[in-house]
């Protein structure tokens, strides 16, 4: 007990350390997964390219509108289209002078030239009486400026894209490293869980093994106790008939006395009765030993239960197991045949034990009735005596080996008859039960499987 407490206290810090490691692995795995998801989300946002940030296209469109205005200015008589082309060009310049485009140009250092030329173009508005020649010259300057701006914008965008690709590549690697770290943490977590499961299984196996060993030890102790009790009971039961034989022989061989014919007959009867008791006890012990090692295999078939009981009754009368059996046992023939699916020899042994018990534990002048019934499609044989009977709590205990009723200790018997009868009955799928008989005494009921439809 003390050793187990010490082991438990020593194992407690180890268990706490394993729990802490398990929690740490779980938190690490979740943290890495969250970090990887956040990096991938940022990466997805950076990969988006808004149309308003595509400066090469915007500058190209502005340059195209400037060329169209220049063409309209150079065309003689095309005075109606100049204001329209001028307004389109100004709207393009206004787009460059607003929002993300202006921030882009400011970052690239291209905002001031475009803003300056836009102001000069507005001063030469055709609808406001601007100078057409000055407007044409400004348009030429704008076309050159936009050409240089487009080249610089393209170079600047390549720089931005290169930096963006470098950042994306780095984020890819960071996210991949986070995922790999999460996988490693998950693998470690799986190993910890597998180790924990293995430990639990080992504990469970050890517990089952210990319980099995404990049960085997208890069974061994019980078997040892049964064998000690069995040896004591058998020795006592053998001693009594041997003492009777020894006493009879001493009387017949007493010095100075010539035995008479009546004395020889009486002593011979006593010796034969003692030998029959020894033979019956030996047969019972051998049969119980065969049952213990499962060496008794019933050969069941459909049998008339009345005929089987008749065989048992004939054996009872022939062996002298029941005193006055011929006159005291009444076999009641049933109104119709009661068929049981059983082994006739084993069933006859059961009924022989029940009849012998009924005769041995009831007054010599009383009758033992053997009746046959069928209840719920189950055939049964009822052996009724008129003895002292048993209390309700004693009826189950007498089916234990070597246990006898309190009122029967002064009568000869081994305490094996009823246990043997129940063993043989259950071996065939039946049972033996005891119940109080109306009017006093005890009724032993043998149930057996029905013979209907059996093969």
Secondary structure, DSSP 4 states (H G I P E B T S, - for coil): -HHHHHHHHHHHHHHHHHHHHHHHHHHHHHHHHHHHHHHHHHHHHHH---GGG-HHHHHHHHHHHHHHHHHHHHSTT-HHHHHHHHHHHHHHHHHHTSHHHHHHHHHHT-HHHHHHHHHHHHHT-GGGT--HHHHHHHHHHHHHHHHHHHHHHHHHHHHHHHHHHHHHHHHHHHHHHHHHHHHHHHHHHHHHHHHHHHHHHHHHHHHHHHHHHHHHHHHHHHHHHHHHHHHHHHHHHHHHHHHHHHHHHHHHT-TT----HHHHHHHHHHHHHHHHHHHHHHHHHHHHHHHHTT------EEEEHHHHHHHHHHHHHHHT-STTHHHHEEEPPPSS--EEEE-HHHHHHHHHHHHHHHHHTS-TTS-EEEEEEEETTEEEEEEE--S----GGGTTGGGSTT---GGGTTS---S-HHHHHHHHHHHTT-EEEEEEPTTSSEEEEEEE-B-TT--
